[in-house]
């Protein structure tokens, strides 16, 4: 008996709604990826604060 992958089992399980399932996975991955953006901005601000950047216009543009 051939071992099936989890993804092929999921696609068979979804039946006629395969496109909806694939879109939901794509949008979930996109949501997780975009949730990192605020953390990257805060990390950049903290890095500049620690390097004693006193240009307040730089920080105001980030917000």
C-alpha atoms as an extended CHARMM CRD file, in Angstrom:
* protein
*
        63  EXT
         1         1  UNK       CA              0.0000000000        0.0000000000        0.0000000000  PROA      1               0.0000000000
         2         2  UNK       CA              1.3720000000        3.3670000000       -1.0350000000  PROA      2               0.0000000000
         3         3  UNK       CA              1.7360000000        5.9380000000        1.7480000000  PROA      3               0.0000000000
         4         4  UNK       CA             -0.2390000000        9.1190000000        0.9840000000  PROA      4               0.0000000000
         5         5  UNK       CA              0.9250000000       12.5310000000        2.0000000000  PROA      5               0.0000000000
         6         6  UNK       CA             -1.0660000000       14.6260000000        4.4270000000  PROA      6               0.0000000000
         7         7  UNK       CA             -1.6650000000       17.2850000000        1.7760000000  PROA      7               0.0000000000
         8         8  UNK       CA             -3.1150000000       14.7800000000       -0.7050000000  PROA      8               0.0000000000
         9         9  UNK       CA             -5.3910000000       13.4080000000        2.0220000000  PROA      9               0.0000000000
        10        10  UNK       CA             -6.5810000000       16.9550000000        2.8430000000  PROA      10              0.0000000000
        11        11  UNK       CA             -7.3110000000       17.7200000000       -0.8070000000  PROA      11              0.0000000000
        12        12  UNK       CA             -9.3380000000       14.5210000000       -1.1030000000  PROA      12              0.0000000000
        13        13  UNK       CA            -11.1460000000       15.3310000000        2.1480000000  PROA      13              0.0000000000
        14        14  UNK       CA            -12.1620000000       18.7960000000        0.9690000000  PROA      14              0.0000000000
        15        15  UNK       CA            -13.9200000000       17.3850000000       -2.0800000000  PROA      15              0.0000000000
        16        16  UNK       CA            -15.4780000000       20.0740000000       -4.2680000000  PROA      16              0.0000000000
        17        17  UNK       CA            -14.2650000000       22.8810000000       -1.9840000000  PROA      17              0.0000000000
        18        18  UNK       CA            -10.5710000000       22.5020000000       -2.8410000000  PROA      18              0.0000000000
        19        19  UNK       CA            -10.2080000000       26.0670000000       -4.0860000000  PROA      19              0.0000000000
        20        20  UNK       CA            -11.7740000000       27.4600000000       -0.8950000000  PROA      20              0.0000000000
        21        21  UNK       CA             -9.4120000000       25.3500000000        1.2100000000  PROA      21              0.0000000000
        22        22  UNK       CA             -6.3430000000       26.4600000000       -0.7450000000  PROA      22              0.0000000000
        23        23  UNK       CA             -7.3830000000       30.1320000000       -0.5020000000  PROA      23              0.0000000000
        24        24  UNK       CA             -7.9160000000       29.8180000000        3.2500000000  PROA      24              0.0000000000
        25        25  UNK       CA             -4.4150000000       28.3810000000        3.6890000000  PROA      25              0.0000000000
        26        26  UNK       CA             -2.8760000000       31.1200000000        1.5300000000  PROA      26              0.0000000000
        27        27  UNK       CA             -4.7060000000       33.8560000000        3.4470000000  PROA      27              0.0000000000
        28        28  UNK       CA             -3.7570000000       32.3110000000        6.8020000000  PROA      28              0.0000000000
        29        29  UNK       CA             -0.0690000000       32.2780000000        5.8480000000  PROA      29              0.0000000000
        30        30  UNK       CA             -0.3550000000       35.8600000000        4.5930000000  PROA      30              0.0000000000
        31        31  UNK       CA             -1.9900000000       36.9010000000        7.8720000000  PROA      31              0.0000000000
        32        32  UNK       CA              0.7970000000       35.3750000000        9.9150000000  PROA      32              0.0000000000
        33        33  UNK       CA              3.4520000000       36.9860000000        7.7160000000  PROA      33              0.0000000000
        34        34  UNK       CA              1.9100000000       40.4550000000        8.0020000000  PROA      34              0.0000000000
        35        35  UNK       CA              1.5320000000       40.1450000000       11.7560000000  PROA      35              0.0000000000
        36        36  UNK       CA              5.3460000000       40.3320000000       12.0100000000  PROA      36              0.0000000000
        37        37  UNK       CA              5.4930000000       43.8190000000       10.4720000000  PROA      37              0.0000000000
        38        38  UNK       CA              4.7640000000       45.7640000000       13.7040000000  PROA      38              0.0000000000
        39        39  UNK       CA              7.4420000000       43.7830000000       15.5480000000  PROA      39              0.0000000000
        40        40  UNK       CA              9.9960000000       44.5730000000       12.8580000000  PROA      40              0.0000000000
        41        41  UNK       CA              9.1510000000       48.2890000000       13.0630000000  PROA      41              0.0000000000
        42        42  UNK       CA              9.4850000000       48.2720000000       16.8640000000  PROA      42              0.0000000000
        43        43  UNK       CA             12.8020000000       46.4000000000       16.5980000000  PROA      43              0.0000000000
        44        44  UNK       CA             14.1150000000       49.0510000000       14.2060000000  PROA      44              0.0000000000
        45        45  UNK       CA             12.9930000000       51.8510000000       16.5440000000  PROA      45              0.0000000000
        46        46  UNK       CA             14.6490000000       50.1790000000       19.5500000000  PROA      46              0.0000000000
        47        47  UNK       CA             17.8340000000       49.6070000000       17.5560000000  PROA      47              0.0000000000
        48        48  UNK       CA             17.9810000000       53.3050000000       16.6530000000  PROA      48              0.0000000000
        49        49  UNK       CA             17.1870000000       54.3750000000       20.2020000000  PROA      49              0.0000000000
        50        50  UNK       CA             20.0340000000       52.2230000000       21.5060000000  PROA      50              0.0000000000
        51        51  UNK       CA             22.3990000000       53.7410000000       18.9370000000  PROA      51              0.0000000000
        52        52  UNK       CA             21.4080000000       57.1440000000       20.3820000000  PROA      52              0.0000000000
        53        53  UNK       CA             19.6380000000       58.4460000000       17.2920000000  PROA      53              0.0000000000
        54        54  UNK       CA             17.9870000000       61.6550000000       18.4940000000  PROA      54              0.0000000000
        55        55  UNK       CA             16.2390000000       62.5790000000       15.2350000000  PROA      55              0.0000000000
        56        56  UNK       CA             12.5810000000       62.6420000000       16.3090000000  PROA      56              0.0000000000
        57        57  UNK       CA             11.3710000000       63.0150000000       12.7140000000  PROA      57              0.0000000000
        58        58  UNK       CA             12.7490000000       59.5440000000       12.0120000000  PROA      58              0.0000000000
        59        59  UNK       CA             10.6280000000       58.0340000000       14.7730000000  PROA      59              0.0000000000
        60        60  UNK       CA              7.5130000000       60.0010000000       13.8460000000  PROA      60              0.0000000000
        61        61  UNK       CA              7.7090000000       58.7340000000       10.2680000000  PROA      61              0.0000000000
        62        62  UNK       CA              7.7500000000       55.1490000000       11.5670000000  PROA      62              0.0000000000
        63        63  UNK       CA              4.4570000000       55.5730000000       13.3920000000  PROA      63              0.0000000000
